[in-house]
Amino acid sequence: MQWTILVALSAALVILLEVLQLPAALLIGPMGAGVFVGVRAGKIRMPAGVFSMAQAVIGCMVARSLPASIFGEMLRAWPVFLAGVVSVIGAAALLGWSLARWRVLPGSTAVWGSWPGAASAMVVMADGFGADMRLVAFMQYLRVACVAAVASMVARIWVAVPIHAAAPIWFPPIAWVPFGETVALAALGAATAIRFRMPAGPFLLPLVAGAVLQNLGWLSIELPPLLLAVSSTIVGWTVGLRFTRPILVHAARSFPRVIAAILVLIALCGLLAAVLVLAGVDPLTAYLATSPGGADTVAIIASSSHVDLPFVMTMQTTRFMAVLLAGPALARFIARHAGAEDAP
């Protein structure tokens, strides 16, 4: 019954969002349906392997849009990338310090909940470094949902969608050999990440490997629209279903201040995007590049809008890698200087 409700409500929301011509309807609709089922004591969950494979497919999608020339462009515009990455991490660190200082969330939990990165990776890493995984998950997935909704609305407002836009071709001819190679790459990347417990590995391994193989001429990435639609739906369901009632009840007292912190972070990132616009980046690309959401959800939204996807994903991936490397030490440092301790 829960699966029936989830599928039916997802379909209804997707149709509504498509009628409204909102980007990423296949992500936002299932996410909203997942939240509804999750908070009403839903017990269903997407299998970890299925979610990993969906992330891997999206990673391949991003790899397809990363030509070798992007790295040269990144080197030429390294001040822009450096400023964007450092500024977003700095804004997140300041909000994490504030939440810890004001005892909204305990100790480093506040910092881990504020980090802009892959939500699942932040939750796993936070648990390993002594933070409260439940509160980190609450803040991370709430932020992902808020960022996805706001980014989707911004994309809809900024991008003029033609009234008589051509309907998508769901079943185009498929090059079966490249398609088989792409699926194999996604499956191998997901399996490797699961085997070695690599945070965000199902997304990043196919992304990196696919980009390298494609630019060496050894792989032609083939992704039918239907496969991308299914993958987007799975990601939306996985994020939405994490919003269980126990997590919301546990965080009820801090809910208004957490929401306020998330909105402040989104607003600060919007201001940073305005600075990038002054540096010559188009507004929607700048907004999505600095958006503090998960890279996979931003990738889905960016791919459904007319933006510079390589720029967006290079900025997002670079920032995630910076958080992955420096996050634990920064979380401890900020929590210690905020005078807060983690709950036992």
C-alpha positions in Angstrom: 0.0 0.0 0.0 2.8 2.4 0.8 4.5 1.8 -2.5 1.2 2.3 -4.3 0.7 5.7 -2.5 4.3 6.7 -3.2 4.1 5.9 -6.9 0.6 7.4 -7.4 1.4 10.6 -5.5 4.8 10.9 -7.3 3.0 10.6 -10.7 0.4 13.2 -9.6 3.1 15.7 -8.5 5.3 15.1 -11.6 2.3 15.8 -13.8 1.5 19.0 -11.8 5.1 20.2 -12.0 5.3 19.5 -15.7 2.1 21.4 -16.3 3.6 24.3 -14.4 6.8 23.8 -16.5 9.1 23.5 -13.5 12.5 22.1 -14.1 13.5 18.7 -12.5 9.9 17.6 -12.0 11.1 14.0 -12.0 13.2 14.8 -8.9 11.0 17.2 -7.0 7.8 15.3 -7.4 9.1 11.9 -6.1 10.9 13.8 -3.3 7.7 15.4 -2.2 5.9 12.1 -2.3 8.7 10.5 -0.3 8.4 13.2 2.4 4.7 12.6 2.7 5.1 8.8 3.1 8.1 9.1 5.4 6.6 11.5 7.9 3.4 9.4 8.1 5.4 6.5 9.6 6.2 4.9 6.2 8.5 1.9 6.5 9.5 1.5 2.9 13.0 2.4 1.8 14.9 2.4 -1.4 17.4 -0.5 -1.4 21.0 0.9 -1.0 22.1 -0.9 -4.2 19.3 0.7 -6.2 20.1 4.2 -4.9 23.8 3.7 -5.6 23.1 2.6 -9.2 20.9 5.7 -9.6 23.7 7.9 -8.3 26.1 6.2 -10.7 23.8 6.8 -13.7 23.7 10.5 -12.8 27.4 10.5 -12.4 27.7 9.2 -15.9 25.3 11.9 -17.1 27.6 14.6 -15.6 30.7 12.9 -17.0 29.2 13.1 -20.5 29.1 16.9 -20.2 32.8 17.2 -18.9 35.1 17.6 -21.9 38.8 17.8 -21.3 38.7 21.5 -22.2 36.9 22.2 -18.9 40.0 21.6 -16.9 41.9 24.2 -18.9 39.1 26.6 -18.4 39.2 25.9 -14.7 42.9 26.7 -14.6 42.3 29.9 -16.5 39.5 30.9 -14.2 41.1 29.5 -11.0 40.4 32.7 -9.0 36.7 32.3 -9.7 36.6 28.7 -8.7 38.8 29.3 -5.6 36.6 32.2 -4.4 33.4 30.3 -5.0 34.5 27.1 -3.2 36.1 28.9 -0.2 33.2 31.4 0.2 30.5 28.7 0.3 32.5 26.6 2.8 33.2 29.7 4.9 29.5 30.6 5.0 28.5 27.1 6.0 31.2 27.0 8.7 30.0 30.4 10.1 26.4 29.1 10.4 27.6 25.8 11.9 29.5 27.8 14.5 26.5 29.9 15.2 24.2 26.9 15.7 26.7 25.3 18.0 27.4 28.5 19.9 23.7 29.1 20.5 23.2 25.4 21.5 20.7 24.8 18.7 22.5 21.6 17.9 25.2 19.9 19.9 28.8 20.5 19.1 30.2 19.3 15.8 26.7 18.0 14.9 25.8 21.6 14.0 28.9 21.9 11.7 28.3 18.5 10.0 24.7 19.4 9.4 25.8 22.7 7.8 28.5 21.3 5.4 27.5 21.7 1.7 28.2 18.3 0.2 26.7 15.0 -0.6 24.2 14.5 2.2 24.6 10.8 2.5 28.4 11.2 2.7 28.1 13.9 5.4 25.8 11.7 7.5 28.1 8.7 7.3 31.2 10.7 8.0 29.5 12.6 10.9 28.6 9.3 12.6 32.2 8.2 12.3 33.5 11.4 13.9 31.2 11.4 16.9 28.4 13.7 15.8 24.6 12.8 16.2 23.8 11.1 12.9 20.1 11.6 13.4 20.3 15.4 13.7 22.9 15.6 10.9 20.6 13.6 8.6 17.7 15.8 9.6 19.5 19.0 8.7 21.3 17.7 5.6 18.2 16.2 4.0 16.0 19.2 5.0 18.6 21.4 3.3 18.7 19.3 0.2 14.9 19.5 -0.1 14.9 23.3 0.5 17.8 23.8 -2.0 16.2 21.6 -4.6 12.9 23.4 -4.3 14.4 26.9 -4.3 16.9 26.1 -7.2 14.0 24.6 -9.2 11.9 27.7 -8.8 14.9 30.0 -9.6 15.5 27.9 -12.8 11.9 28.1 -13.7 11.8 31.9 -13.2 15.0 32.6 -15.0 14.7 30.2 -18.0 11.9 31.1 -20.4 10.3 27.8 -21.4 8.6 28.1 -24.8 4.9 27.6 -24.7 5.0 25.2 -27.6 8.2 23.4 -26.5 8.7 20.0 -28.2 7.8 17.0 -26.1 10.8 14.9 -25.0 11.6 11.8 -27.0 11.4 9.0 -24.4 12.4 6.2 -26.7 15.0 7.4 -29.2 17.3 4.9 -31.0 19.9 3.5 -28.7 23.5 2.6 -29.6 23.5 -0.7 -27.7 27.3 -1.3 -27.4 28.0 2.2 -25.9 24.9 1.8 -23.8 26.1 -1.6 -22.4 29.5 -0.1 -21.7 27.9 2.9 -19.9 25.8 0.6 -17.7 28.8 -1.6 -17.0 30.7 1.5 -15.9 27.9 2.7 -13.6 27.5 -0.8 -12.1 31.2 -1.2 -11.5 31.5 2.2 -10.0 28.6 1.6 -7.7 29.8 -1.8 -6.7 33.3 -0.6 -6.0 32.0 2.3 -3.8 29.8 -0.1 -1.8 32.6 -2.7 -1.4 35.1 -0.2 -0.1 32.5 2.0 1.7 33.5 5.2 -0.1 31.3 8.2 0.8 29.6 9.5 -2.4 31.6 7.0 -4.4 28.6 5.7 -6.4 28.3 9.2 -7.8 32.0 10.3 -8.0 33.6 7.1 -9.3 31.6 6.9 -12.5 31.8 10.6 -12.9 35.6 10.7 -12.8 36.1 7.4 -14.7 33.5 8.3 -17.3 35.0 11.7 -17.9 38.5 10.3 -18.3 37.5 7.4 -20.6 35.3 9.6 -22.7 38.1 12.2 -23.2 40.6 9.5 -24.1 38.2 8.3 -26.8 37.7 4.9 -25.1 34.1 5.3 -24.2 31.0 6.9 -25.6 28.5 7.5 -22.8 25.0 6.5 -23.9 22.1 7.3 -21.5 18.5 6.9 -22.8 16.1 9.6 -21.4 13.9 6.9 -19.7 16.9 5.6 -17.7 17.7 9.2 -16.5 14.1 9.7 -15.6 14.1 6.5 -13.5 17.3 7.5 -11.8 16.0 11.0 -10.9 12.9 9.4 -9.4 15.0 7.0 -7.3 17.1 9.9 -6.0 14.0 11.9 -5.1 12.4 9.0 -3.3 15.5 8.2 -1.4 15.9 11.8 -0.1 12.2 12.2 0.7 11.8 8.9 2.5 14.6 9.9 4.9 12.2 12.4 6.5 10.7 10.0 9.1 8.5 11.2 11.9 11.1 10.2 14.7 13.7 12.4 13.1 11.3 15.3 12.9 10.1 14.8 16.5 13.6 14.6 17.7 14.5 17.9 16.1 11.2 19.6 16.7 12.5 22.1 19.2 15.3 23.3 16.9 13.2 23.2 13.7 12.5 26.9 13.3 16.1 27.9 13.9 17.4 25.1 11.6 15.1 26.3 8.8 16.2 29.9 9.4 19.9 28.8 9.2 19.2 26.9 6.0 17.5 29.8 4.4 20.3 32.1 5.5 22.9 29.8 3.9 20.9 29.7 0.7 20.6 33.5 0.7 24.4 33.9 1.3 25.1 31.5 -1.5 22.8 33.6 -3.7 24.9 36.7 -2.8 28.0 34.8 -3.8 26.4 33.9 -7.0 25.8 37.6 -7.7 29.6 38.1 -7.2 30.2 35.4 -9.8 27.8 37.2 -12.2 30.0 40.3 -11.9 32.9 38.0 -12.9 31.2 37.1 -16.1 29.3 34.0 -15.2 25.6 33.8 -16.3 23.2 34.2 -13.4 21.5 30.8 -13.4 24.9 28.9 -13.8 26.3 31.0 -10.9 23.4 30.3 -8.7 23.5 26.5 -9.3 27.3 26.4 -9.0 27.2 28.0 -5.5 24.0 26.3 -4.4 24.6 24.4 -1.1 22.7 21.2 -2.1 23.9 17.7 -2.9 25.8 17.5 -6.2 23.5 14.8 -7.6 20.3 16.9 -7.1 22.0 20.0 -8.5 23.1 18.0 -11.5 19.5 16.9 -12.2 18.2 20.5 -12.0 21.1 21.9 -14.0 20.7 19.3 -16.7 17.1 20.3 -17.2 18.0 24.0 -17.6 20.0 26.0 -20.1 23.2 26.4 -18.0 26.9 25.7 -18.2 26.7 22.2 -16.7 30.5 21.6 -16.7 31.0 24.8 -14.8 28.3 23.9 -12.3 29.5 20.4 -11.7 33.2 21.3 -11.5 32.4 23.9 -8.8 30.1 21.4 -6.9 32.6 18.5 -7.2 35.6 20.7 -6.2 33.7 22.0 -3.1 32.6 18.5 -2.1 36.2 17.2 -2.3 37.4 20.1 -0.2 34.8 19.3 2.5 35.6 15.6 2.3 39.3 16.3 3.0 39.1 19.2 5.4 35.6 18.6 7.0 36.5 16.5 10.0 39.3 18.8 11.2 37.3 21.9 10.6 34.3 20.5 12.4 36.3 19.7 15.5 38.1 23.1 15.4 34.8 25.1 15.0 33.0 23.1 17.7 35.9 23.5 20.1 36.0 27.3 19.6 32.2 27.6 19.8 32.5 26.2 23.3 30.1 23.3 22.6 30.3 19.6 23.1 28.6 16.7 21.3 25.9 14.9 23.2 27.0 11.7 24.8 
